[in-house]
């Protein structure tokens, strides 16, 4: 009896651990990626207007433009692959909170606050893209994730430099 319980527990733990790292389904990936893109565009626009340093303003402009194009690319894949997913048109609560915070932060603290939020957001985006690029179920989305991952990693390194 004890061996049976231990075997059942071991199987349960193995299943639980295996499911922790699974890539999201194609529709879930598209929704999460779209929300990340929406956030990057919005935060970039705010930074391009409110940043104190020209470097951060330019970074914000670049982010808004680059992720706007990335969103168009993702939308094209969704259409070409005929994926049944409703693309979100608004941010999640955490992202809304971050955007609200950017709007309220004092000018003196804006650049650092923006950079810190970018590190968080881009870090999460990199994790999502990496998981889907490795284990995703749709080949076109896997390729998109792999390509976007290199872009996100580059931006993550750039924004970390802004914090120094």
C-alpha positions as CSV (number, residue, x, y, z in Angstrom):
1,X,0.0,0.0,0.0
2,X,2.8,2.4,0.9
3,X,4.6,1.7,-2.4
4,X,1.4,2.4,-4.3
5,X,1.0,5.7,-2.5
6,X,4.6,6.7,-3.1
7,X,4.3,5.7,-6.8
8,X,1.1,7.8,-7.1
9,X,2.7,10.7,-5.4
10,X,5.8,10.5,-7.6
11,X,3.6,10.4,-10.7
12,X,1.6,13.4,-9.5
13,X,4.8,15.4,-8.9
14,X,6.2,14.5,-12.3
15,X,3.0,15.6,-14.0
16,X,2.9,18.8,-12.0
17,X,6.5,19.7,-12.8
18,X,6.2,18.9,-16.4
19,X,3.1,21.1,-16.8
20,X,4.9,24.1,-15.1
21,X,7.2,24.6,-18.1
22,X,4.7,23.9,-20.9
23,X,4.3,26.4,-23.6
24,X,0.9,28.1,-23.8
25,X,-1.5,27.1,-26.5
26,X,-1.4,29.1,-29.7
27,X,-4.4,31.3,-28.8
28,X,-3.0,31.9,-25.3
29,X,0.4,32.8,-26.7
30,X,-1.1,35.2,-29.2
31,X,-3.2,36.9,-26.5
32,X,-0.2,37.3,-24.1
33,X,2.1,38.4,-26.8
34,X,-0.5,40.9,-28.1
35,X,-0.9,42.4,-24.6
36,X,2.8,42.7,-24.2
37,X,3.1,44.5,-27.6
38,X,0.2,46.8,-26.7
39,X,2.1,47.7,-23.4
40,X,5.4,48.3,-25.2
41,X,3.7,50.6,-27.7
42,X,1.9,52.6,-25.1
43,X,4.8,52.8,-22.7
44,X,7.1,53.8,-25.5
45,X,4.7,56.6,-26.6
46,X,4.6,57.9,-23.0
47,X,8.4,57.8,-22.7
48,X,8.9,59.6,-26.0
49,X,6.9,62.5,-24.5
50,X,7.8,62.5,-20.8
51,X,11.4,61.2,-20.6
52,X,13.9,63.7,-19.4
53,X,16.9,62.4,-21.4
54,X,17.0,62.4,-25.2
55,X,18.3,58.8,-25.0
56,X,15.3,57.6,-23.2
57,X,13.0,59.6,-25.4
58,X,14.5,58.0,-28.5
59,X,14.4,54.6,-26.9
60,X,10.7,55.1,-26.3
61,X,10.0,56.2,-29.8
62,X,11.9,53.1,-31.1
63,X,10.0,50.8,-28.8
64,X,6.6,52.2,-29.9
65,X,7.5,51.9,-33.6
66,X,9.2,48.5,-33.4
67,X,6.5,46.8,-31.4
68,X,3.8,48.4,-33.5
69,X,5.4,46.6,-36.5
70,X,5.7,43.4,-34.4
71,X,2.0,43.6,-33.6
72,X,1.2,43.9,-37.3
73,X,3.4,40.9,-38.0
74,X,1.7,38.8,-35.3
75,X,-1.7,39.8,-36.6
76,X,-0.7,38.7,-40.1
77,X,0.4,35.3,-38.8
78,X,-2.9,34.9,-37.0
79,X,-4.8,35.7,-40.2
80,X,-2.6,33.5,-42.4
81,X,-2.8,30.6,-40.0
82,X,-6.5,31.1,-39.6
83,X,-6.2,30.9,-35.9
84,X,-9.4,31.3,-34.0
85,X,-8.4,33.9,-31.4
86,X,-9.8,37.2,-30.5
87,X,-6.9,39.6,-30.3
88,X,-7.1,41.7,-27.1
89,X,-7.3,45.5,-27.5
90,X,-6.5,46.4,-23.9
91,X,-3.8,45.8,-21.4
92,X,-4.1,43.4,-18.4
93,X,-4.4,44.9,-14.9
94,X,-0.7,44.8,-14.1
95,X,0.1,46.6,-17.4
96,X,-2.6,49.2,-16.8
97,X,-1.1,49.8,-13.4
98,X,2.3,50.3,-14.9
99,X,1.0,52.7,-17.5
100,X,-0.9,54.7,-14.9
101,X,2.2,54.8,-12.8
102,X,4.2,56.2,-15.7
103,X,1.6,58.9,-16.2
104,X,1.8,60.0,-12.5
105,X,5.6,59.7,-11.8
106,X,7.4,63.0,-11.4
107,X,9.6,64.1,-14.3
108,X,12.8,63.7,-12.2
109,X,12.0,60.0,-11.6
110,X,10.4,59.2,-15.0
111,X,13.5,57.8,-16.8
112,X,14.5,55.4,-14.1
113,X,10.9,54.3,-13.5
114,X,10.3,53.6,-17.2
115,X,13.6,51.7,-17.5
116,X,12.7,49.5,-14.4
117,X,9.3,48.7,-15.8
118,X,10.8,47.9,-19.2
119,X,13.2,45.4,-17.5
120,X,10.2,43.7,-15.9
121,X,8.1,43.7,-19.0
122,X,10.8,42.6,-21.4
123,X,12.0,39.9,-19.0
124,X,8.5,38.4,-18.9
125,X,8.2,38.8,-22.6
126,X,11.5,36.9,-23.1
127,X,10.3,34.1,-20.9
128,X,7.0,33.8,-22.9
129,X,8.7,33.9,-26.3
130,X,11.5,31.5,-25.2
131,X,8.9,28.9,-24.0
132,X,6.8,29.1,-27.1
133,X,9.8,29.1,-29.5
134,X,11.0,25.9,-27.8
135,X,7.8,24.1,-27.2
136,X,5.0,25.8,-29.1
137,X,2.6,23.9,-31.2
138,X,2.3,26.2,-34.3
139,X,5.3,26.4,-36.6
140,X,4.7,30.0,-37.8
141,X,4.2,31.2,-34.2
142,X,7.3,29.4,-33.1
143,X,9.3,31.2,-35.8
144,X,7.7,34.5,-34.8
145,X,8.6,33.8,-31.1
146,X,12.2,32.9,-32.0
147,X,12.6,36.1,-34.1
148,X,10.9,38.3,-31.5
149,X,13.0,36.8,-28.7
150,X,16.2,38.1,-30.2
151,X,14.7,41.5,-30.5
152,X,13.4,41.5,-26.9
153,X,16.7,40.3,-25.6
154,X,18.5,43.1,-27.4
155,X,16.0,45.7,-26.0
156,X,16.4,44.2,-22.6
157,X,20.2,44.7,-22.7
158,X,19.7,48.3,-24.0
159,X,17.3,49.2,-21.3
160,X,19.5,47.8,-18.6
161,X,22.2,50.2,-19.8
162,X,19.8,53.1,-19.3
163,X,19.7,52.1,-15.6
164,X,23.4,52.4,-15.2
